[in-house]
């Protein structure tokens, strides 16, 4: 007996209600494994109040009451854009009941863009008895009448704490509250605000800090932080404000001491000498991203990377000299190279030194004499699964398309600013295993080339054609006819598409999960002239995000009754462990393009989204 793939079974049953999914688990052990292990067990519940500053909290109240009675199983909970300081007392009680109900199985908690007190944070953590990971992202946390130190011993189960650009009166109080009574590792990210106020926090918990991303104003600050006793980082991202080159001595006194680093990202320019020192001292690096702007050195510098898996280099000049000196182990899986010029010698070094690559990104203003060298990519890099090429030169990629036919593992292909890829070029492209295609800023592709391309690449599920003037209604019709299984479509900045394209997409692409149609001038004008269609293009996008289930079936002719409250759409858990369900209103609208819809602007601003989709 031949079994259907798990992904196919999930797609077949993607429109079933939650209770029907549970009944399906009784059919056989394989179905039980699919729905309980792959789907139900690996879900993310997101509760979002998009109008947290508004006075009307009826939608949030209803959503909380509904989830308080839910019997669904979740491991991951995300609370976003909620101001706990202004919610009503009755809602606060129901919120506690909801947290206690679903908290039996919650392991991971995310608080994003929320405003709450330490007391409320304590209540959430206390009720989620099995939570192991907490991420607090861009939240505002303030003191209330409950002293924080009295409750330190309640959160001993936490194993990892992520603090990302949090606004609070006392950073030490937050850290003490979350980690003093347990052995949790700390991830601290200050990507937008400076690290100076967090120096004391880092020094106090240096031995437990594993990942640090920060912006710093003064060199002495980073010296003090990285000189803390017991600090043994595994991941470090440095950005100096204002941006300036890092002095060699600063690096020698700071970064070189972190010999346990597995990931290093330096956004300010560094010299070739510092890069060589990184190679000598940080032998455990697996991920490196750096920008090189100084090539002058008095010594011959060998670069050896025994454990490196990903290398991302931005160069102000050519890459030939640097690649010539580099030695990689077979561990290197991903190479991202951004340079002003990439020559045929660059490609020769890549073929010789990186023959186990899985992902390759090449971006340059000019690809010099690389046309024929690309004709060997299928033979020399047989394990490639993702390729991204970006250039503004005269390269036609004819030899490249002839060679990639032999890449049996190729799943993702991207072309950015590659103007010489034309309809004629695409005629002989045959990539039956390709799943994701991106073409950005191309002026010579139209429906004729797309017809040949999609006929020979029928398995594409993610398509981006952004900033391509040749994309019009006829091209969209070709897309819908050839790729009815599309899950992601981006046709932004297409000035020629009309409202008819939207109709075609919603009618033909029934499995569509994400549609990007920004900056389409003609479409926006037509939408404003059609008030029966949600009144405006901006509101269509909001409506699509809030009620995605209406875009997975044919457009309704008559008004449809309300859906089951536990309606779900499950995505492949190997790609995105999420589903969509538990909507907040039993009297949901019938369909996005029904003439009977009549939403006013004020009502749309109070949408509370309860879904399982990030």
N, C-alpha and C positions, 0 to 999 in steps of 0.2 A: 504494500500500500504506500503510495507516494503522498507525503505530507506537504501542506501548503506552508510557505514561509510565515513566520510570526508577524512580519509587517503587513502581509496581505490579509491575514485574519483580522488584525487590528483595524485595517481600513474598511473591511467588509462590515464590521460591527461598530464602526465609529459613531453611528448615529443612534445607538441604543441608549435608553435611559439607564441610570445607575443600577436600579433594581433588576433590570433585564440582564445587565452584565453579570450580576451576582448569580442569577439563575443559569446563565451560560456556563458558569464554572462547574455546574453539576453534570455537564454532558460527558466530559472526559478529563483525565488528569492533565492532558496537554493544555486544554483550554483553561483549566484552573491555574496552571503555571503562568500562562500568558497574561491573564487578567489580574491575578493576585500578585505575582512577582514582578512582571514587567510594567504593568499599568497602575493598578490600585496602590501598590506598595511604594512606587516611585512617582509621587505626584507633589505638586507645589500648590498650596492654597494661598491666593493673594486677595487681601481685602484692601481696597483703595477708596478713599474718600476724596474725589477730585475737587470738591468744593468745600474744603475744610474751613475756610474763612467765612462761609455763609452761615446764616442764622437757622435756616431750615435743615434740620437733621432727621427728617422723617424717613428718608431713604436709608440712612445709616442705621437708624433704629430698627427698621424692618429687616435689614440684612443681618444684623446681629441676632435678633430674635429667631430668625430662620435657621441660622447656623447653630444656635444654642440647642435646637432640636434635631440637628442632623446626626445621622448614624454613619456617615462616610468616614473612611480611614485616610489620614494624612500623616506624612512624616515631616513635611516641610511647611512652615507657615511664614508668610510675608505680610507685614502690616505697613502700609505706605500712605503718606499724606494725611495722617490722622492727627488732629489736635485734641489730645485727651483732656486738655484743660477746659474745653468748652462743651463737651458732650454732657447730656442730661444725666441726672442721677439714676433714673430708671434704665437708661441705656448702659450706664456704667455697671449696674448690677447684672443686666443681661450679658454684657461683655464678659464679666467674670464667669458667668455660667457657661458661656460659649468656650472660653479658654479652658475651663476645667473639663468640659465635655470632650473636646477634640485633643486636649493636651496629653491624653494617655499615650498616644503614639508619636507625638511631635518630638523630633530629634534635633531639627535645625530651625532656628528662629532668625528672621531678618526684620529689622526696624529701619525703614527708609523714609527720610523727609518727614519725620514725626516730631511732635512737640509734647513732652510729657515730664512728670515729676519723678524723682527717685522712688517715691512711694508707689506710683503706678508701675514703674519698671520692676520694682520688687514684687508686686502682685502678679505680674505676667510671668516672671521667672519662677516664682514660687508655685504657681498653678501648673506650669509646664514642668512636671517633676522629672521627666526623662530627657530634657533638652541637653544636648552636649555641645552644640555650636551656636554662638550668638554673634550676629553681625549688626552693628549699629552704624548706619550710613547717613551722614548729613542730617543728624537729628539735633534738636535743642532739648537739653535736659537740665532741670533746675530743681532747687531744694524746696521742700515743703515742711510741714510741721513734724514729720517723722525723722528723727536723727538717723543718718545712714549707718554709723558704726554698730548700732544695736542689732542689725540684721545680717551681719557678715557671714554667719555660719550656715545660712540657708541655701546657698548656691554651690554646694560642694560637688555637684555632678557635672559641672561645666568643664569641657576639655579644651576648647578653643574659643578665644574672644577676638573679634575683629572690630577695631575702632577706626572709622573712616571720616575725617573732617567733622568731628562732633563739636558742637558749641555747648559749653557747660561752664559753670562758675568755678568749678574746681576739678581739674582733670584727675588729680590724685584720688579724689573721692569716688569718681566713676570707676577707676581701675581697682581701687580697694574693694568697692562694692561687688565687683564681678569676679575678682580673681584671688582675693586674699585667702579665702577658705578652701581653695582647690589648687590643683596643679596645672591649670589651663595655660596653654601657650598663647602668646599675644601677637596679633598682627596689627600694626599701626600704620595707617596711611594718611599722610597730610599732603595731598596732591595739589590743593588749592590755597591752603593757608600755611603760614610759616611754621617751622618746627620749633622755634625758639621757646614758646611757652610750654613745650612738652619735654624739655631737657630733664627736669627733675623726675618726671614720670618715667622716662627711659632709664635714668640712672637707678631708680628704685627697683625696677623690674628687669634689669638688663639680662639676667640669666634666663628669663622666660620669653624674651622678645625674639621671634624667629623671622619676621618679615617687617621691613621698614621701607616706606616710600615717603619722601619728604622734600620740601622746598626750604632752602636755607639762604639767609642773607649774608652771613659772615662765615669765613673759614674757621674761626675759632669755635663756632658753634658745632660744626661737624666734627672737629677734632675732639671736643669735649665728649660728644655723644659716642663716637667710635672708640674713644679711649676708656670708656666705662668698663670697670672690672666685671668679668663674667659674660660680656656681650659676645655672642657667637651666632651671628646672623646666617640664615640660609638664603634669604632674598633681600636685595638692596636696590632701591631706585633713587637716584640722586638728581636733583635739579636745582641749579643755583639761580637766585633772583637778585639782581638782573643777570641774565645769561652771560657767562664769561668762561674762558678756558680754565681748566683746572691745572694748577701748578704741579709739577712733578713731585716736589717735596710734600705738598699737601696729600697727594695720593700715597706716597711712601709712608707717611705717618698715620694714615687713617685706613684706607681700604685694604691695604696689604696685610693688615693685622687680622682681617676676617677670613681666615683660611678655610672656613667651613662653607663659604658661599657656594650655592648651587646656581643662583640666578643673579645677574648683575646688569643693571640698566643705567647708563650715564647719558643724560640728555644734553649736557653741555659739551662743547668740542674738547677733545683731548688730543695729545700728540702721539706719534708713532712710538715714542719711547715709553709712554705710559702703557700703551697697548702691549708692548713687549714685556713690561714688568708684570702686567696682569697675567700674561701667559706663563711666566716663570713662577709666580707666587700662588696663584689661585688655580691649582691643578685639578680641583674638583668641580670646576664650572661646567654646567650643562646648558645654560642659556646666557648669551652675551649680546647686548645691544649697545652700540657705541657710534659716535660720530668723529671721524678723523679729519683734522684740518691742517696738521703740521707734520710734514714728511721728512723734515731735516733731522738727521742723526749722524753721529760720528762713528757708529759701530754697525757691524752687520748683525741684524737682529733676527734670530729664528723664532718662529711662532709655532709652538706645539700645543695641541689641544687634545689630550688623551680621552676626555670624557664628554666633550662638547657635543650636544645634540642639535642646538639651534644657534646660528650665527647671523646677526643682523647688523650690517655695516653700512654707514652712510659716508661716502668719500667725496672730497672736494676735487679730486683728480682721478687719474686712471687707477684701475685695480690690479693691473698686471704685476707690478713689482711686489705688492703686498701678498698676492696669492702665490706668487712664485716662492716666497719664503715660508709659507704656511704648510704645516703637516697635520693632517687630521687622521684620527682613528676611524674605523668603519662605523663608529657610533653617530656621526653627523647625519642627521635626517632632514634638516631644513636649512636652507641658505637664502637669505634676503640680501641682495646687493643693490645699493643705490649709488650710482656714480655718474659723473658728467659724460664719460665715454666708456663704452664696453667694446673691446676689440675681439678679434678672433683668438688672440692669445689668452684673453680672459676665459673664453669658452674652453680652450685647450686645458688650462689649469683646472677648471671645474670638472671636466671629463676625467682627468687623471687623478685628482685628489679627492673627489666627492662622488664616487661612482655608486654609493649606496643611498643617495638622496631620495627622499620621499616628496619633499616640497621645494620648489624653486621659484624665487621671485627675482626678476631682473628689471631694473628701472634705470633709464639713462636718456639723456637728450639725444644721443646718437649711438647707434649700433654700427660700429665701423667694421666693414668687411666680415660681417657675421652671417650673411645670407646663407652661404654654403655650409658654414659650421653648424647651423641649426639643423641641417639635414642629417646629422649624426646623433641627435639627441635621443632618438628612440633606441638606438643601439648602445650608446655609451651610458645612458642613465635609465636602465630598464625598469627600475622600481618606482619611478615618479607617479604620484597620484594627484598632485596639484601643481599647476604651472600658472604663473602670472607674468605677463610681459607688458612693459610700459616704455614707450619711446616715441619720439617725434621725428625719426629719421626716415630714409627712403626704403626701409626694409619691407618687402612684400610678404615674407613668411611662406613663400611657396614651398621651399624645401622643408620648412618646419612642418607644414601640414602633411607632407608626404611621409615624414619620419614618425610623427606621433601615432600613425596608424598601428605601429607595433607596440605601443604602450598599453598593455592590457589592463593595467591598474589605474589608468588615468580616469579621475572622477570629476576634477575641477579644472576649468580653463578660463583665464581672464585676459582680456586685451584692453589696454587703456591708452588712448591717444595714438593708436596704430591706424593711421588714416589710409594706408595703402592696402588694407584688407577690404576687398571689393566683392560684389556679387559673383564675379567670375572666380575669385579666389575660393569662395565657399562652395563652388559647384562640386568639387571632388573631395570635400571633407567628409570622412566617414568615421564617426566615433560612436559606435553602438553602446558603449558602456558609460558614456559621459552623463553625469548627473547634474552638474552645476556649470552654467556658462554666464560670463560677464563680458559685455562689450560696452565700453564707455567712450564717449566723444568720437564717434565715427560718422563721417558725412557721406560715405559711399555705399552703405548697405541699405537695401530696401526689401520689399516683399519677395522679389524674385530670388535673391540670395538666401533669404530666410526659408523659403519653400524648400530649396535643395538641402539646406543645412539641417532643418528639423526632420526632414524625411530620412536623412541618414543618421540622425542622432535622436532617436525616438524616446529615449529614457530620461531626458532632461526634466528635472522636477523643480529646479531653481533657475530662473532666467532674469538677467539684468540687461536691459538695453537703455541705458541712461544717456541723455544728451545726444541722441542720434536723430538728426532731422528727417531721415528717411522713414521713420516709424509713423505711420498714419493708420487710418481705420482699416485699410486693406491689409497692412502688415499685422495688425492685431487679429484680424480674421484668420490669417495664416497661422499665427501662434495658437489660437484657440482650436483650430481644426487639427493641427499636428500634435499639440501637446495638451490634451484634455486633462492630464493627471498633474498639471502644475500645482505646486504648493506655495511657491513664492514667485511674485512677478513685480519687477520694477521697470516702469516705462516713464520715469520722471523726466522732466525737461523735454517733452515731446510736443512741440508747438502745433502739430497738425492733427492730433487725435481729437475726437469729438465725443459727445455723450453716447453715441452709438457704440463706441469701443467699450465703454463701461457695461452697457447692456450685454455685449457679446461675451465679455469676460465673466460676468456673473451667471450667464446662462450656460456657457460651455465649460468653464473650469470649476467643477463642483467640489474639488478638493482643495481649493485655494484657501490658504491660511493667512497670507500677508500680501497686501497690494500697496505698492508705492506709486503714486501718480501726482507728485508734487510739481509745482511750477509748470503746469500745462495751461498756457494762457487761454487758448480757444475753448478748452473744456470748462474753465472757470467761468467764462462769459456765458456759455450755454447753460451752465448749471444755475446761474443767477437768474436766467430767464425762464427757468422751469421750477416754480415754487412748490409744485406738488412733489418734487423729488428731494425731500428733506431741506429744501430752501437754499442750501448753499453747499459748495464743495467741501468747505472746512467741516461742516457738520456731518457730511457723509463719512468722512474719515473717522470722526469721533463715534459715529453710529456703528461703523464697521468694527471698530475696536471693542465697543461695548457689547454688541450683539453679533458676534461672528457667525452664529449658526444660520442666520438668514441668508448668508452668501454661499452656503454649501448646497443649495438646491435650486431648481428652476424658479424663475420669478413667478410669484403668485398672480393668478388672475382674479380670484376672489379672496375675501378676507379669511385668514386662517385663524383658528382658535389658539388659545395660549398653549405653550409647550409644557411638558412635564417639568416640575421644578428642579428635578435632578438630571436634566438633559446634559449630556456630556459629549465632547469631541476629544478623543485621545490622539495625541501625537506619538510618533515612534519614540519609545523611551531611550533608545540608543542615541538619538539626536537631541531631544529636548524632553526631559522628564516632566511633562506637564499635561494637563488636560483643561477643558473649559467646562464649567458647570456651576450649579448653585447660583442662578441669577436672582436678583433681588426683587423682581416684580412678577406676580402671577398674571397680571393683565398686560403682557408685553405686546408691543405693536405687531401688526401682521406681517409686514415685509418692507424693505427699504424703498421700493419703487411703487408702492401702492398709492393710488390717488386719494384714498381715504385717510392717509396719515396726516396728522395736523399737530406737529410739535412746535411750541413756541420757544423762543430763544431762552427764556428764563428757566423753563423746565429742563432744557438740555444741560444747563450749567450745574444741575443738582444730581447728575447721574452718579450713582455709587456702583462701582464695578466690583463684583465678586467673581473672580475667575481663577483658573489654575494656570495662567499663562503669564510669564514674565514680560 
